[in-house]
């Protein structure tokens, strides 16, 4: 059976990473690009997908919340 290719960007900061219950290498095998900061998302990464998953722990930090532009 083929593995699903998710083609998403996962913002995985230090707080979110500690609570993650999935092996990160397993996510990478499903075409998930993992970044630790919004600033790490390059034009090249955006050319592959514009879907970004931001986990709740990232938003709980006030500095990170102000970085989000909706």
C-alpha positions as CSV (number, residue, x, y, z in Angstrom):
1,X,0.0,0.0,0.0
2,X,1.3,3.5,-0.9
3,X,1.9,6.0,1.9
4,X,-0.2,9.2,1.7
5,X,1.8,12.2,0.7
6,X,0.6,15.0,2.9
7,X,2.6,17.9,1.4
8,X,2.3,20.2,4.4
9,X,4.6,22.4,6.5
10,X,4.6,21.6,10.2
11,X,5.7,24.3,12.5
12,X,7.3,22.4,15.3
13,X,8.8,24.6,18.0
14,X,10.6,23.4,21.1
15,X,7.3,23.4,23.2
16,X,5.3,21.5,20.6
17,X,8.2,19.0,19.9
18,X,8.2,17.9,23.6
19,X,4.5,17.1,23.5
20,X,4.5,15.3,20.1
21,X,3.5,11.7,20.3
22,X,4.6,10.7,16.8
23,X,8.1,9.9,15.5
24,X,9.3,12.9,13.5
25,X,11.0,10.6,10.9
26,X,7.6,9.0,10.3
27,X,6.2,12.5,9.4
28,X,9.0,13.2,7.0
29,X,8.3,10.0,5.1
30,X,4.8,11.4,4.4
31,X,6.2,14.5,2.8
32,X,5.8,16.8,5.9
33,X,8.4,19.6,5.9
34,X,9.2,20.4,9.5
35,X,10.4,23.9,10.6
36,X,11.0,25.3,14.0
37,X,10.1,29.0,13.2
38,X,8.0,30.9,10.7
39,X,11.2,32.5,9.5
40,X,12.5,29.1,8.4
41,X,9.8,28.9,5.7
42,X,11.6,29.7,2.5
43,X,10.3,30.5,-0.9
44,X,11.5,27.0,-2.0
45,X,9.4,25.4,0.7
46,X,6.4,27.5,-0.2
47,X,6.8,26.4,-3.8
48,X,6.1,22.8,-2.7
49,X,3.0,23.7,-0.6
50,X,1.4,26.6,1.1
51,X,-0.4,24.6,3.8
52,X,1.1,25.3,7.3
53,X,0.1,23.4,10.4
54,X,0.7,25.4,13.6
55,X,0.3,23.5,16.8
56,X,-1.4,25.0,19.9
57,X,1.8,25.2,22.0
58,X,3.4,27.6,19.5
59,X,0.5,30.1,19.8
60,X,0.6,30.0,23.6
61,X,3.9,31.9,23.6
62,X,3.2,35.6,23.3
63,X,6.2,36.4,21.2
64,X,5.2,33.7,18.7
65,X,1.5,34.8,18.6
66,X,2.5,38.3,17.5
67,X,4.5,36.7,14.6
68,X,1.3,35.3,13.1
69,X,-0.4,37.4,10.4
70,X,-3.8,36.2,9.5
